[in-house]
C-alpha cells in the first residue's frame, strides 16, 4: 500500500475494529475434496486378464508413488493419480520388501492384488518408484527489487534461487525476469492523486457522493481521490495504461493497490453497496492487459474473512495480497480475531487455487526478530498451498534482500485438507497441522508439524511425538542466515502468542 484509502495498521494493532462496508461475501464455488479411501478387507477376488478399470473388481496391479504414512499392517501410497488417490497398501507375512525400510517420504514400487481402493502387497521395492512430489527448494517468496523500494546491492541471479516474485520498475524488470524471477508492476486505478499516472481531467472517472462532490481524503500530505471504477472512462483508462505497461517490459502481473469494497472512510459513492462495487472491480480487472494480483485482502469484514475474495472469480485476477499478514511493526505477532481472519482468508484462497500473497509489514532487523519470524512462518504454513501461497517479508537485512533462510522449509503432504480454520483447532486450544513429508533446501527431513497459539493465554502443547524444533540464526538468506531443524524439544505448555515448528 503506497497511497491508500484505508490504513489498517492501527486497527490490526489493537484488534478492535474492521475496515469494510456492509453486505455479505461473494463466495465462489466451494472447493471439493476427494473422499478418504476406505480399505477393503479380506479380499478374495481372483486375478483377471487385461487392464482393470479403477475401483472395479480386484486384480494384480503394479503401482508406484510416495509413502505418505504408516499404519498397523501397512502404509498409504500416494500414486499421484486422482483414480488411485492415497491407496492403502497392506503387508503380510509373505510380502517381500527390498531396497530399504518402509518410511514416510520414501518412494516405492508395489506389486500385489487389489484395486484402487486397497491392495495386498506381494512385493515392495523401496526407492524404485516414481516420486509424485515435485520438491520445491523453498516456499514461494516475494520482495521488491531495484530502486526505489528494493535493493540494488545483490545481483538478480544471486536472488533468483530464493525469490519467486519481485515488484520492480521497468528499468529492472526485463533483467529480473531473465534471471528467472516473476515480475509485478505497481498500479492503482482505485485511488489516485494529482500527478499520478491515472489522474485524469475527465469527471466521469471520479466517484461522487449524492451531492455530486468527489470523494476525497488526505494521506501523507496528498489529496486522494476515489475513482469510479465502474465507469467506462476509468476502465478504458486502466486498459490503456496496462497495455503501456506490457509494452514497456516483461511483467507477469499488475499489483493493483486498494482493490475491493470501500471502507466508508470518506463516505460512500451515491447508491453504493459492496456487491455492486465488487462487480465493478471484477470488470476493471478483466480489462487489464496484464494479469492482476489485487491488494485489498486486509480490509476484513465484521472480524471475518475479507470481502475482497469476491474479486477472485475474475478470470484475469490471478490472486490477492494481504498486508500486515501475521506481523507488522506495531504488532509483531497478530492474534485473536485478526489472526483468525487472516488464516481464514489464506485458507479460502489456498483452496480456491489462486495466489495468496502474505505481506508482512514488519521492518525490524531480521537478526533480532526470531520470535516474530517463526510465529509468522508457522501461521503462514498452517493454511498454505505450496503451489500458490507467497510469503513476502520485510525484515531488515544487510543486503537488502528480505528473504529469510526459513523459507527453505517446504512442508508437503498435509494429513488433513481443511475446509475451514476450525478444522485445525485442537482440544488443547492451539491450532496445528501435520505434514507427512517436509523438505529443507530440497532434502527430505521427515515429517513435521506447525503449532500456533494465537490466544492471549497459554495452552498445552498438543503433540508428544515431536522432539525437535525449528531454530534460526543471523539475517537473510544472502546474509549468512541459517535455519536448523534440530533445535531442542517443544515446551509442554505453549505460551500466549507463540508458535513452534517441530520435527521427530
C-alpha positions as CSV (number, residue, x, y, z in Angstrom):
1,X,0.0,0.0,0.0
2,X,1.6,3.3,-1.1
3,X,-1.2,5.8,-1.0
4,X,-4.3,4.2,0.2
5,X,-7.9,4.7,1.2
6,X,-7.8,2.6,4.4
7,X,-4.8,2.1,6.6
8,X,-5.3,-0.9,8.9
9,X,-2.1,-0.7,10.9
10,X,-3.8,0.8,14.0
11,X,-6.8,-1.4,13.6
12,X,-4.7,-4.6,13.5
13,X,-2.6,-3.3,16.4
14,X,-5.5,-3.1,18.8
15,X,-7.7,-5.8,17.2
16,X,-10.9,-3.9,17.9
17,X,-12.3,-2.9,14.5
18,X,-12.5,-3.8,10.9
19,X,-12.5,-1.6,7.7
20,X,-15.3,-2.6,5.4
21,X,-18.7,-1.6,4.3
22,X,-21.8,-3.6,4.7
23,X,-23.1,-6.5,2.6
24,X,-22.2,-10.2,2.5
25,X,-19.2,-12.0,1.0
26,X,-19.5,-13.1,-2.7
27,X,-18.1,-16.6,-2.4
28,X,-17.1,-18.6,-5.4
29,X,-18.0,-22.3,-5.5
30,X,-16.7,-24.2,-2.5
31,X,-13.7,-26.4,-3.5
32,X,-14.3,-30.1,-3.3
33,X,-12.0,-32.6,-1.6
34,X,-11.5,-36.3,-2.5
35,X,-13.2,-38.6,-0.1
36,X,-10.9,-40.7,2.0
37,X,-10.3,-44.1,0.5
38,X,-11.6,-46.9,2.8
39,X,-9.7,-50.2,2.9
40,X,-11.3,-53.3,1.5
41,X,-10.6,-56.1,4.0
42,X,-10.5,-59.9,3.3
43,X,-10.5,-59.6,-0.5
44,X,-10.9,-62.9,-2.3
45,X,-11.1,-61.8,-5.9
46,X,-9.0,-63.8,-8.3
47,X,-6.6,-62.3,-10.9
48,X,-8.2,-61.1,-14.1
49,X,-6.6,-60.7,-17.5
50,X,-6.3,-57.3,-19.2
51,X,-6.4,-53.8,-17.7
52,X,-8.6,-53.2,-14.7
53,X,-10.6,-50.0,-14.6
54,X,-10.0,-48.2,-11.4
55,X,-12.3,-49.0,-8.5
56,X,-13.7,-52.2,-10.0
57,X,-13.0,-55.8,-9.2
58,X,-9.7,-56.9,-7.7
59,X,-6.8,-57.9,-9.9
60,X,-3.0,-57.8,-9.8
61,X,-1.5,-54.3,-10.2
62,X,1.9,-52.6,-10.2
63,X,1.8,-49.1,-8.8
64,X,4.4,-46.5,-7.9
65,X,4.4,-43.5,-5.7
66,X,5.3,-41.9,-2.4
67,X,4.7,-43.4,1.1
68,X,2.9,-40.7,3.0
69,X,2.1,-42.5,6.2
70,X,2.3,-45.8,8.1
71,X,-0.4,-47.7,9.9
72,X,-0.6,-51.1,11.6
73,X,-0.3,-53.7,8.9
74,X,0.6,-51.4,6.1
75,X,1.0,-47.9,4.7
76,X,-0.5,-45.2,2.5
77,X,0.8,-44.8,-1.1
78,X,0.2,-41.6,-2.9
79,X,0.3,-42.5,-6.6
80,X,-0.2,-39.0,-7.9
81,X,-3.4,-40.2,-9.6
82,X,-6.9,-39.0,-9.0
83,X,-8.0,-42.6,-9.6
84,X,-5.7,-44.3,-7.1
85,X,-5.5,-41.4,-4.6
86,X,-3.8,-42.3,-1.3
87,X,-4.1,-46.0,-1.7
88,X,-4.0,-48.3,1.4
89,X,-1.3,-50.9,0.9
90,X,-1.5,-54.0,3.2
91,X,1.5,-56.1,4.0
92,X,1.5,-59.7,5.3
93,X,3.9,-62.5,6.2
94,X,4.6,-63.3,2.5
95,X,5.3,-59.7,1.4
96,X,8.8,-59.3,0.1
97,X,10.3,-55.8,0.9
98,X,13.6,-54.8,-0.7
99,X,15.7,-51.7,-1.2
100,X,15.2,-50.1,2.2
101,X,12.7,-49.7,5.0
102,X,9.1,-48.6,4.9
103,X,9.0,-45.0,5.9
104,X,7.1,-41.8,5.2
105,X,8.8,-39.9,2.4
106,X,10.2,-42.9,0.6
107,X,9.1,-43.7,-2.9
108,X,8.2,-47.3,-3.7
109,X,7.1,-49.7,-6.4
110,X,4.3,-52.1,-5.2
111,X,3.0,-55.3,-6.9
112,X,0.1,-57.0,-5.4
113,X,-3.6,-57.9,-5.6
114,X,-6.4,-55.4,-5.1
115,X,-7.9,-52.3,-6.6
116,X,-7.5,-48.6,-6.5
117,X,-9.1,-48.7,-3.0
118,X,-6.8,-51.1,-1.3
119,X,-4.1,-53.6,-2.3
120,X,-2.5,-56.6,-0.6
121,X,1.3,-56.4,-1.5
122,X,3.3,-59.3,-2.9
123,X,6.5,-57.3,-3.4
124,X,7.6,-53.8,-2.4
125,X,10.7,-52.2,-3.7
126,X,11.8,-49.1,-1.8
127,X,13.5,-46.3,-3.8
128,X,12.5,-47.7,-7.2
129,X,9.2,-46.0,-7.5
130,X,8.4,-42.8,-9.4
131,X,8.1,-39.9,-6.9
132,X,4.8,-38.0,-7.2
133,X,6.3,-35.0,-5.4
134,X,8.0,-32.1,-7.1
135,X,10.3,-31.0,-4.4
136,X,10.5,-27.2,-4.1
137,X,13.8,-25.7,-2.9
138,X,11.8,-23.1,-1.0
139,X,8.3,-21.9,-0.4
140,X,7.1,-19.2,-2.8
141,X,8.5,-15.8,-1.9
142,X,8.3,-12.1,-2.9
143,X,10.2,-8.8,-2.4
144,X,10.9,-5.5,-4.0
145,X,14.0,-5.4,-6.3
146,X,15.6,-2.3,-7.6
147,X,15.1,1.4,-6.7
148,X,13.2,3.0,-5.1
149,X,11.8,0.3,-2.8
150,X,14.1,-2.7,-3.3
151,X,17.8,-3.5,-3.1
152,X,20.3,-2.9,-5.8
153,X,23.1,-4.4,-3.7
154,X,22.7,-8.0,-4.9
155,X,22.7,-9.4,-8.4
156,X,19.4,-10.7,-9.7
157,X,20.9,-14.1,-10.4
158,X,22.0,-14.4,-6.8
159,X,18.5,-13.6,-5.6
160,X,16.8,-16.0,-8.1
161,X,17.4,-19.3,-6.3
162,X,15.4,-17.9,-3.3
163,X,13.0,-15.3,-4.8
164,X,9.8,-16.2,-6.7
165,X,8.2,-12.8,-7.3
166,X,9.7,-9.3,-7.4
167,X,7.9,-6.0,-7.7
168,X,10.1,-3.8,-9.9
169,X,10.1,-0.8,-12.2
170,X,10.6,-1.1,-16.0
171,X,14.3,-0.2,-15.6
172,X,14.9,-3.6,-14.0
173,X,12.0,-5.8,-14.9
174,X,13.4,-7.5,-18.0
175,X,16.8,-8.4,-16.4
176,X,15.0,-9.7,-13.3
177,X,12.7,-11.8,-15.4
178,X,15.6,-13.1,-17.4
179,X,17.2,-14.2,-14.1
180,X,14.2,-16.4,-13.5
181,X,12.1,-14.3,-11.2
182,X,8.4,-13.4,-11.9
183,X,7.8,-9.6,-12.0
184,X,5.0,-7.4,-10.8
185,X,4.2,-3.8,-11.7
186,X,2.6,-1.5,-9.2
187,X,-0.6,0.3,-10.3
188,X,-3.5,2.0,-8.5
189,X,-6.7,2.6,-10.6
190,X,-8.8,2.6,-7.4
191,X,-7.3,5.7,-5.7
192,X,-5.3,8.4,-7.3
193,X,-3.9,11.9,-6.7
194,X,-2.9,14.8,-8.9
195,X,0.2,13.9,-10.9
196,X,-0.3,10.2,-10.5
197,X,-0.2,8.1,-13.7
198,X,-4.0,7.6,-13.9
199,X,-5.1,11.0,-12.8
200,X,-7.4,12.4,-15.4
201,X,-9.4,15.6,-16.1
202,X,-12.5,13.5,-17.1
203,X,-15.0,14.0,-14.3
204,X,-16.8,10.6,-15.0
205,X,-13.7,8.8,-13.8
206,X,-14.1,10.0,-10.2
207,X,-16.5,8.7,-7.6
208,X,-19.1,11.2,-6.3
209,X,-21.4,11.3,-3.3
210,X,-25.1,12.1,-3.7
211,X,-24.4,15.8,-3.6
212,X,-22.2,15.5,-6.7
213,X,-18.9,16.1,-4.9
214,X,-15.8,14.0,-5.5
215,X,-14.9,11.6,-2.7
216,X,-11.6,12.7,-1.3
217,X,-9.4,12.3,1.8
218,X,-5.9,13.3,2.9
219,X,-3.0,10.9,3.1
220,X,0.6,11.8,3.8
221,X,0.1,15.4,2.6
222,X,-1.7,14.4,-0.6
223,X,-5.4,14.8,-1.5
224,X,-6.6,11.4,-2.6
225,X,-9.5,10.8,-5.0
226,X,-11.5,7.6,-5.0
227,X,-12.1,6.6,-8.6
228,X,-15.4,5.4,-10.2
229,X,-14.0,2.0,-11.3
230,X,-17.4,1.0,-12.7
231,X,-17.3,3.8,-15.3
232,X,-16.3,3.0,-18.9
233,X,-14.0,6.0,-18.7
234,X,-11.9,4.5,-15.8
235,X,-11.9,1.0,-17.3
236,X,-10.7,2.3,-20.6
237,X,-8.0,4.3,-18.9
238,X,-6.8,1.2,-17.0
239,X,-6.8,-0.9,-20.1
240,X,-4.8,1.7,-22.0
241,X,-2.4,2.1,-19.1
242,X,-1.7,-1.6,-18.6
243,X,-1.2,-2.0,-22.3
244,X,1.6,0.6,-22.0
245,X,3.0,-1.4,-19.0
246,X,3.0,-4.6,-21.1
247,X,4.8,-2.8,-23.9
248,X,7.5,-1.3,-21.7
249,X,8.9,-4.5,-20.1
250,X,8.0,-8.1,-19.2
251,X,5.5,-8.3,-16.4
252,X,3.8,-11.4,-15.1
253,X,1.3,-9.4,-13.1
254,X,0.0,-6.0,-12.2
255,X,-0.1,-5.4,-8.4
256,X,-3.4,-3.5,-8.2
257,X,-3.5,-1.4,-5.0
258,X,-6.6,-0.5,-2.9
259,X,-8.9,-3.0,-4.5
260,X,-12.2,-4.3,-3.1
261,X,-15.1,-2.8,-1.2
262,X,-14.8,0.7,0.2
263,X,-14.4,1.2,3.9
264,X,-16.5,4.4,4.2
265,X,-13.5,6.5,5.1
266,X,-14.8,9.5,3.2
267,X,-18.4,8.5,2.8
268,X,-19.6,6.2,0.0
269,X,-20.4,6.9,-3.6
270,X,-24.1,7.6,-4.2
271,X,-26.0,4.4,-4.3
272,X,-23.0,2.4,-3.1
273,X,-23.2,-1.3,-2.0
274,X,-20.4,-3.8,-1.6
275,X,-21.8,-6.3,-4.1
276,X,-22.0,-3.8,-6.9
277,X,-18.5,-2.5,-6.2
278,X,-17.1,-6.0,-6.3
279,X,-18.8,-6.4,-9.7
280,X,-17.1,-3.2,-10.8
281,X,-13.8,-4.5,-9.5
282,X,-14.0,-7.7,-11.5
283,X,-14.9,-5.8,-14.7
284,X,-11.9,-3.5,-14.1
285,X,-9.5,-6.4,-13.7
286,X,-10.9,-8.1,-16.8
287,X,-9.8,-5.2,-19.0
288,X,-6.2,-5.2,-17.7
289,X,-3.7,-6.2,-20.4
290,X,-1.6,-7.9,-17.7
291,X,-3.0,-10.5,-15.2
292,X,-3.9,-8.9,-11.9
293,X,-2.9,-9.6,-8.3
294,X,-5.0,-7.2,-6.2
295,X,-4.1,-5.7,-2.9
296,X,-7.1,-5.3,-0.5
297,X,-7.4,-8.5,1.5
298,X,-6.5,-6.8,4.8
299,X,-9.9,-5.0,4.9
300,X,-11.6,-7.6,7.0
301,X,-15.4,-7.8,7.2
302,X,-17.0,-7.9,10.6
303,X,-13.9,-9.6,12.1
304,X,-14.0,-12.3,9.5
305,X,-12.7,-13.0,6.0
306,X,-12.2,-10.2,3.6
307,X,-15.0,-9.4,1.2
308,X,-12.3,-8.8,-1.4
309,X,-12.1,-12.5,-2.1
310,X,-15.1,-11.9,-4.3
311,X,-12.7,-10.4,-6.9
312,X,-11.1,-13.8,-7.4
313,X,-13.8,-15.0,-9.7
314,X,-12.5,-12.7,-12.4
315,X,-10.6,-14.9,-14.8
316,X,-7.9,-12.2,-15.2
317,X,-7.4,-11.9,-11.4
318,X,-4.7,-14.5,-10.5
319,X,-4.5,-13.7,-6.8
320,X,-4.7,-11.3,-3.9
321,X,-2.3,-9.6,-1.4
322,X,-2.9,-9.2,2.3
323,X,-0.9,-6.5,4.0
324,X,0.1,-6.8,7.7
325,X,-0.1,-10.5,7.3
326,X,0.6,-12.1,10.7
327,X,3.2,-9.4,11.6
328,X,3.9,-5.7,11.4
329,X,5.9,-3.1,13.2
330,X,3.1,-2.2,15.6
331,X,2.0,-5.8,16.3
332,X,4.9,-8.2,15.7
333,X,2.6,-11.2,16.3
334,X,-1.1,-10.8,15.2
335,X,-3.5,-12.6,17.5
336,X,-7.2,-13.4,18.3
337,X,-9.7,-12.4,15.7
338,X,-7.2,-10.5,13.4
339,X,-5.1,-13.7,13.2
340,X,-8.2,-15.9,12.6
341,X,-9.5,-13.6,9.9
342,X,-6.1,-13.7,8.2
343,X,-5.9,-17.5,8.4
344,X,-9.5,-17.9,7.1
345,X,-8.7,-15.6,4.1
346,X,-5.5,-17.5,3.4
347,X,-7.2,-20.9,3.6
348,X,-10.0,-19.8,1.4
349,X,-7.6,-18.6,-1.3
350,X,-5.4,-21.7,-0.9
351,X,-8.4,-23.9,-1.5
352,X,-9.5,-21.7,-4.4
353,X,-6.2,-22.3,-6.1
354,X,-5.2,-18.7,-6.8
355,X,-2.2,-16.8,-5.5
356,X,-2.2,-15.6,-1.9
357,X,0.5,-13.0,-1.1
358,X,1.1,-12.8,2.6
359,X,2.8,-9.4,3.0
360,X,4.3,-8.9,6.4
361,X,4.9,-5.2,7.2
362,X,7.5,-5.8,9.9
363,X,10.7,-4.0,9.0
364,X,12.6,-4.7,12.3
365,X,16.0,-6.2,12.0
366,X,15.8,-9.8,11.0
367,X,18.5,-11.0,13.4
368,X,16.5,-9.6,16.4
369,X,13.1,-10.9,15.2
370,X,13.4,-14.7,15.5
371,X,10.2,-15.0,17.6
372,X,8.2,-13.0,15.1
373,X,9.7,-14.7,12.1
374,X,8.9,-18.2,13.5
375,X,5.4,-17.1,14.5
376,X,4.6,-15.6,11.1
377,X,6.1,-18.6,9.2
378,X,4.1,-21.1,11.3
379,X,0.9,-19.1,10.8
380,X,1.5,-19.0,7.1
381,X,2.3,-22.7,6.8
382,X,-0.8,-23.6,8.8
383,X,-3.1,-22.9,5.8
384,X,-0.8,-22.5,2.9
385,X,-0.9,-24.1,-0.6
386,X,2.7,-24.8,-1.7
387,X,1.9,-24.1,-5.3
388,X,0.2,-20.8,-4.8
389,X,0.9,-19.2,-1.4
390,X,3.6,-16.5,-1.4
391,X,5.4,-15.2,1.7
392,X,6.5,-11.5,1.4
393,X,8.6,-10.5,4.4
394,X,10.2,-7.1,5.1
395,X,12.6,-7.8,8.0
396,X,15.7,-5.6,7.5
397,X,18.9,-7.3,6.3
398,X,22.4,-6.1,5.4
399,X,22.0,-7.0,1.7
400,X,18.5,-5.5,1.4
401,X,17.1,-8.8,0.0
402,X,14.5,-9.7,2.6
403,X,14.1,-13.4,2.0
404,X,14.8,-15.4,5.2
405,X,16.5,-18.8,5.3
406,X,13.5,-20.5,6.9
407,X,11.6,-20.1,3.6
408,X,13.7,-23.1,2.5
409,X,11.5,-25.3,4.7
410,X,8.7,-26.8,2.5
411,X,6.1,-29.0,4.3
412,X,4.2,-31.3,1.9
413,X,1.5,-33.9,2.1
414,X,-0.7,-32.5,4.9
415,X,-2.5,-35.1,6.9
416,X,-5.8,-33.2,6.5
417,X,-7.1,-30.8,3.9
418,X,-9.3,-28.4,5.9
419,X,-12.3,-26.6,4.5
420,X,-12.4,-24.1,7.5
421,X,-10.0,-22.9,10.1
422,X,-12.0,-24.6,12.9
423,X,-10.8,-28.0,11.4
424,X,-7.3,-27.1,12.6
425,X,-8.2,-26.1,16.1
426,X,-7.3,-28.9,18.6
427,X,-8.8,-29.6,22.0
428,X,-5.7,-28.1,23.6
429,X,-6.8,-24.7,22.3
430,X,-3.9,-24.4,19.8
431,X,-4.2,-24.6,16.0
432,X,-2.0,-27.2,14.3
433,X,-1.3,-29.0,11.1
434,X,0.9,-32.0,10.5
435,X,2.7,-32.8,7.3
436,X,3.9,-36.3,6.3
437,X,6.9,-35.1,4.2
438,X,8.9,-32.0,4.9
439,X,12.0,-30.7,3.0
440,X,14.8,-28.3,3.7
441,X,16.6,-26.9,0.7
442,X,15.1,-29.8,-1.3
443,X,16.4,-32.5,1.1
444,X,13.9,-34.7,2.9
445,X,13.9,-34.1,6.7
446,X,10.9,-36.3,7.7
447,X,7.5,-35.4,9.0
448,X,6.9,-32.0,10.6
449,X,4.1,-30.0,12.2
450,X,3.2,-26.4,12.8
451,X,1.6,-25.4,16.1
452,X,0.3,-21.8,16.8
453,X,-1.2,-20.4,20.0
454,X,-2.9,-17.2,18.8
455,X,-4.7,-16.6,22.1
456,X,-3.7,-14.3,24.9
457,X,-3.4,-17.2,27.4
458,X,-1.2,-20.3,27.4
459,X,-2.3,-23.7,26.1
460,X,-0.8,-27.1,26.4
461,X,1.4,-28.3,23.5
462,X,-0.7,-30.9,21.6
463,X,1.9,-33.5,20.5
464,X,4.4,-35.8,22.2
465,X,5.9,-37.4,19.1
466,X,8.0,-34.4,18.0
467,X,11.3,-33.9,19.8
468,X,13.0,-31.1,17.9
469,X,12.1,-27.5,16.9
470,X,13.0,-25.1,14.1
471,X,15.6,-22.6,15.2
472,X,17.2,-19.6,13.4
473,X,20.4,-17.6,13.4
474,X,21.5,-14.5,11.7
475,X,19.8,-12.4,9.0
476,X,18.5,-13.1,5.5
477,X,19.4,-16.0,3.2
478,X,22.0,-13.9,1.4
479,X,23.4,-12.5,4.6
480,X,24.7,-15.7,6.2
481,X,21.4,-16.5,8.0
482,X,20.7,-20.1,8.9
483,X,17.8,-22.4,9.8
484,X,18.0,-25.6,11.7
485,X,15.5,-28.5,12.3
486,X,17.5,-29.9,15.2
487,X,16.6,-27.4,18.0
488,X,15.5,-28.5,21.5
489,X,12.2,-30.1,22.4
490,X,9.0,-28.1,22.2
491,X,7.5,-26.9,25.6
492,X,4.8,-28.9,27.3
493,X,2.9,-25.6,27.6
494,X,2.9,-23.1,24.6
495,X,2.8,-19.5,25.9
496,X,0.3,-17.0,24.6
497,X,1.0,-15.8,21.1
498,X,3.8,-18.3,20.5
499,X,4.4,-20.9,17.7
500,X,6.6,-23.8,17.1
501,X,7.6,-25.8,14.0
502,X,8.5,-29.3,15.2
503,X,10.2,-32.4,13.9
504,X,10.5,-36.0,15.1
